[in-house]
């Protein structure tokens, strides 16, 4: 019985800082709001109540919400990038880069997902497949932010939009014009919408199969890992 208790002993490992957890959930809320408002802006499915006065600006109001939340997402992503490079707790995320170039870890991780092996011992916070997937996710986020800013500068012509207009015009031309920018903006959104349920499934999968509180870590910050035996 004592041997079994020893085998089950785990230690709490502080893996995610409060800043990282905060940005994760703010980003999640932003994605939901942006997806809902973005669908409306692309395919209007709500009609404003008939009114003789020129005060029914439903689409303009929804566009304002979309743009405001978009800037919240931009701020959130910038802060997350800062944490990745400079946060002390996030050092484990940076160490994951080393694990990504370890071929043996790739093989062991794939075997774990195929139920033919144990979860490999990692130096960083993420396994190689996770890290590569998250890196790709942030490239898509960068793409949707860039295309969103291009669309934004065509809505307003002063202030920040005015300052960014000339800077983003060459990028708009590289995309093939404003119509292509809209198309790419939607493509990036669909990639994110496909990523989200897969991300949730894999988080639950790792938490259930690994039994280390991986899912709880994004709330509490702690993962419970097996103590190494001497």
C-alpha positions in Angstrom: 0.0 0.0 0.0 2.9 2.3 0.9 4.6 1.5 -2.4 1.4 2.4 -4.3 1.1 5.7 -2.4 4.7 6.6 -3.3 4.1 5.8 -6.9 1.2 8.2 -6.9 3.1 11.0 -5.2 3.2 14.2 -7.2 4.4 17.7 -6.6 2.8 21.0 -7.5 4.7 22.8 -10.2 3.9 26.5 -10.8 3.7 26.5 -14.6 1.6 29.4 -15.8 1.8 32.9 -14.3 -1.2 35.0 -13.5 -0.5 37.2 -16.5 -0.4 34.3 -18.9 -3.6 32.9 -17.5 -5.3 36.3 -17.7 -4.3 36.8 -21.3 -5.5 33.3 -22.1 -9.1 33.9 -20.9 -9.3 37.4 -22.3 -8.1 36.1 -25.6 -10.7 33.3 -25.5 -13.5 35.8 -24.8 -12.3 38.1 -27.6 -12.3 35.2 -30.1 -15.9 34.4 -29.3 -17.1 38.0 -29.5 -15.1 38.7 -32.7 -16.4 35.5 -34.3 -20.0 36.4 -33.6 -19.8 40.0 -34.7 -17.6 39.1 -37.6 -20.3 36.7 -38.9 -22.8 39.4 -38.7 -20.6 41.9 -40.6 -20.1 39.4 -43.3 -23.6 38.0 -43.5 -26.1 40.4 -42.0 -28.7 38.2 -40.2 -30.4 40.8 -37.9 -32.6 43.6 -39.1 -32.8 46.8 -37.1 -36.2 47.8 -35.8 -38.1 50.1 -38.3 -37.7 53.7 -37.3 -38.5 56.9 -39.1 -35.5 58.6 -37.3 -32.0 58.1 -38.7 -30.8 56.5 -35.4 -30.8 52.8 -36.2 -27.1 52.1 -36.8 -27.1 48.5 -35.9 -24.4 47.4 -38.3 -22.2 50.4 -37.3 -22.6 49.6 -33.6 -21.7 45.9 -34.2 -18.7 47.0 -36.3 -17.7 49.3 -33.4 -17.8 46.3 -31.0 -15.9 44.2 -33.4 -13.1 46.8 -33.8 -12.9 47.6 -30.1 -12.6 43.9 -29.1 -10.1 43.5 -31.9 -7.9 46.1 -30.3 -8.3 44.3 -26.9 -7.0 41.2 -28.7 -4.1 43.1 -30.1 -3.1 44.4 -26.7 -3.6 40.9 -25.2 -1.3 39.3 -27.9 1.4 42.0 -27.4 1.3 41.3 -23.6 1.5 37.6 -24.2 4.6 38.0 -26.4 6.2 40.1 -23.8 5.5 37.4 -21.1 7.0 34.7 -23.4 10.3 36.5 -23.7 10.6 38.3 -20.3 8.4 36.6 -17.7 10.3 34.5 -15.2 7.6 31.9 -14.9 7.3 31.7 -18.6 10.8 30.4 -18.9 9.3 27.0 -19.1 7.6 28.0 -22.3 10.9 29.2 -23.7 12.5 25.9 -22.8 9.9 24.1 -24.9 11.8 25.4 -27.9 14.6 22.9 -27.0 12.1 20.0 -26.7 10.7 20.9 -30.2 14.0 19.9 -31.8 14.2 16.6 -30.0 13.2 13.8 -32.4 12.9 11.2 -29.6 10.4 13.4 -27.8 8.3 13.7 -31.0 8.2 9.9 -31.3 7.3 9.4 -27.7 4.6 12.0 -27.8 3.0 10.6 -30.8 3.1 7.1 -29.2 1.4 8.6 -26.1 -1.4 10.0 -28.3 -1.8 6.7 -30.0 -2.1 4.9 -26.6 1.0 2.8 -27.2 3.4 4.6 -24.9 3.8 6.8 -21.8 3.9 10.6 -21.8 7.6 11.7 -22.2 9.4 13.7 -19.6 9.6 17.3 -20.8 11.9 20.1 -19.9 9.4 22.8 -20.9 5.7 23.5 -20.5 4.6 22.1 -23.9 5.3 19.0 -25.8 6.8 19.4 -29.3 3.5 19.0 -31.1 1.8 21.5 -28.8 4.6 24.1 -29.2 4.5 23.8 -33.0 0.7 24.1 -33.1 0.7 27.1 -30.8 3.4 28.8 -32.9 1.2 28.2 -36.0 -1.8 29.6 -34.1 0.0 32.8 -33.3 1.0 33.2 -36.9 -2.7 33.0 -37.8 -3.5 35.5 -35.1 -0.9 37.8 -36.6 -2.5 37.3 -40.0 -6.0 38.1 -38.8 -4.8 41.2 -36.8 -2.9 42.5 -39.9 -5.8 42.0 -42.2 -8.2 43.4 -39.6 -6.1 46.6 -39.3 -6.1 47.0 -43.1 -9.9 46.8 -43.0 -9.9 49.2 -40.1 -8.0 52.0 -41.9 -10.7 52.0 -44.6 -13.4 52.7 -42.0 -11.8 55.7 -40.3 -9.4 58.2 -41.8 -8.0 60.1 -38.9 -6.1 59.3 -35.7 -4.6 55.8 -35.5 -6.3 54.7 -38.7 -4.9 57.7 -40.5 -1.4 57.1 -39.2 -1.5 53.4 -40.3 -3.1 54.0 -43.7 0.0 54.7 -45.7 2.0 52.1 -43.8 -0.5 49.3 -44.6 -1.3 50.2 -48.2 1.7 48.3 -49.6 0.6 45.3 -47.5 -2.9 45.5 -48.8 -1.5 45.5 -52.4 0.6 42.4 -51.5 -2.7 40.6 -50.5 -4.1 41.5 -53.9 -6.4 44.4 -52.9 -9.1 45.0 -50.3 -11.5 42.2 -51.5 -8.7 39.7 -51.1 -7.8 41.1 -47.6 -11.5 40.4 -46.6 -11.2 36.9 -47.9 -8.0 36.2 -46.0 -9.5 37.7 -42.9 -12.3 35.2 -43.1 -9.9 32.3 -43.8 -7.8 33.1 -40.8 -11.0 33.2 -38.7 -12.1 29.8 -39.9 -8.6 28.4 -39.1 -9.0 29.7 -35.5 -12.6 28.3 -35.3 -11.3 24.9 -36.3 -8.3 25.2 -33.9 -10.4 26.1 -30.8 -12.5 22.8 -30.4 -9.3 20.7 -31.2 -7.4 22.7 -28.6 -10.1 22.1 -26.0 -10.3 18.4 -26.9 -6.5 17.9 -26.6 -6.4 19.8 -23.3 -9.1 17.5 -21.8 -7.3 14.5 -23.4 -4.0 15.4 -21.8 -5.6 16.1 -18.4 -7.6 12.9 -18.3 -4.8 10.6 -19.7 -1.9 12.3 -18.0 -3.7 12.8 -14.6 -1.5 15.8 -13.8 -4.0 18.6 -13.6 -3.0 20.0 -17.0 -6.5 21.4 -17.6 -6.6 23.0 -14.2 -3.3 24.7 -14.7 -4.7 27.4 -17.0 -6.9 28.4 -14.0 -4.8 27.7 -10.9 -1.4 27.9 -12.6 -0.3 24.6 -11.1 0.4 21.3 -12.7 0.9 18.2 -10.6 3.9 16.2 -11.8 5.3 12.9 -10.6 8.3 13.4 -8.4 11.5 11.9 -9.8 12.8 8.9 -7.8 16.4 8.8 -6.8 
